[in-house]
Amino acid sequence: MSATQAHIHEDAAPDLPAPGPETPGSASLVAAGDLLRALAAPVRIAIVLQLRTSPRCVHELVDALEVTQPLISQHLRVLKAAGVVRGDRRGREVVYRLVDDHLAHIVVDAVAHVEEET
């Protein structure tokens, strides 16, 4: 965590609810916020939706999403740092997959919610 991120978290801590029987502790709430921020970009949402059906290489994501390779790689780095995806090397390529299905459900539910309102 960078000094700026730590400062933001320290500033946010007093605003967090006190843990109770139904409220997780502040560390869990901060981690959940970090996870949701990692999922907050449209390209990252599209990547998660692609990876929920099957693992993909960068070039497959580039073709499916019609964005540049550097942009896909940048977003994959964010998702990987947040623990959303992992990459497994296969020869010269890295195949990306979701760490678990809970994350796909979050994204699918968010998209479904927005589509219901339109």
C-alpha positions in Angstrom: 0.0 0.0 0.0 1.4 3.4 -1.0 1.8 6.2 1.5 -1.1 8.0 -0.2 -3.4 4.9 0.1 -2.4 4.5 3.7 -3.2 8.1 4.4 -6.6 7.8 2.7 -7.3 4.7 4.8 -6.3 6.4 8.0 -8.5 9.4 7.1 -11.4 7.0 6.3 -11.1 4.9 9.5 -13.0 7.3 11.8 -16.0 7.3 9.4 -16.3 3.5 9.5 -19.1 2.0 11.5 -18.2 0.3 14.7 -18.0 -3.5 14.3 -21.1 -5.3 15.6 -22.8 -8.6 15.1 -23.7 -7.8 11.5 -20.9 -5.3 10.6 -17.5 -6.6 9.7 -14.4 -5.0 11.2 -12.8 -1.9 9.7 -10.0 -3.9 8.0 -12.6 -6.0 6.1 -14.5 -2.9 5.1 -11.3 -1.2 3.8 -10.3 -4.3 1.9 -13.8 -4.6 0.4 -13.6 -0.9 -0.7 -10.2 -1.6 -2.3 -11.7 -4.6 -4.2 -14.7 -2.6 -5.4 -12.4 0.2 -6.6 -10.4 -2.4 -8.5 -13.6 -3.5 -10.3 -14.8 0.1 -10.9 -13.5 0.7 -14.4 -15.6 -0.4 -17.4 -12.7 -2.2 -19.1 -12.0 -4.2 -15.9 -15.7 -5.1 -15.6 -15.6 -6.3 -19.2 -12.4 -8.3 -18.5 -14.1 -10.0 -15.5 -17.1 -10.8 -17.6 -14.9 -12.4 -20.3 -12.9 -14.4 -17.7 -16.0 -15.8 -16.0 -16.7 -18.0 -19.1 -13.1 -19.2 -19.5 -9.4 -18.3 -18.9 -8.0 -16.0 -21.6 -4.7 -14.8 -22.9 -4.1 -11.0 -23.4 -4.5 -11.2 -27.2 -7.9 -13.0 -26.7 -9.1 -10.2 -24.5 -7.8 -7.6 -26.9 -9.8 -9.2 -29.7 -12.9 -9.7 -27.7 -13.0 -6.2 -26.2 -11.5 -4.3 -29.1 -9.1 -2.3 -27.1 -5.3 -2.0 -27.3 -2.9 -4.6 -25.8 -1.3 -2.0 -23.5 -4.7 -1.0 -22.1 -5.7 -4.6 -21.4 -2.3 -5.2 -19.8 -2.6 -2.1 -17.6 -6.1 -3.2 -16.4 -4.9 -6.8 -15.8 -2.1 -5.5 -13.6 -4.7 -3.6 -11.4 -7.0 -6.7 -11.2 -4.0 -8.9 -10.4 -2.8 -6.6 -7.7 -6.3 -6.6 -6.2 -6.4 -10.4 -6.2 -9.2 -10.6 -8.7 -7.2 -12.4 -11.4 -4.1 -14.6 -11.6 -1.9 -15.3 -14.5 -0.5 -18.7 -15.3 2.4 -18.9 -17.9 1.9 -21.3 -20.8 5.0 -21.1 -22.9 5.3 -17.6 -24.2 1.8 -16.6 -23.1 0.2 -15.8 -19.8 -3.4 -17.1 -19.4 -5.5 -15.1 -17.0 -8.3 -16.5 -14.9 -10.5 -15.3 -12.1 -9.3 -16.1 -8.6 -12.8 -17.1 -7.6 -16.4 -17.0 -8.8 -17.6 -14.6 -6.1 -16.0 -11.7 -8.0 -17.9 -12.6 -11.2 -21.1 -12.7 -9.3 -20.5 -9.1 -8.0 -19.9 -7.8 -11.5 -22.8 -9.8 -13.1 -25.2 -8.6 -10.4 -24.0 -4.9 -10.8 -24.6 -5.1 -14.6 -28.0 -6.8 -14.2 -29.0 -4.1 -11.7 -28.1 -1.3 -14.1 -29.9 -3.0 -17.0 -33.1 -3.4 -15.0 -33.3 0.3 -14.5 -32.9 1.2 -18.2 
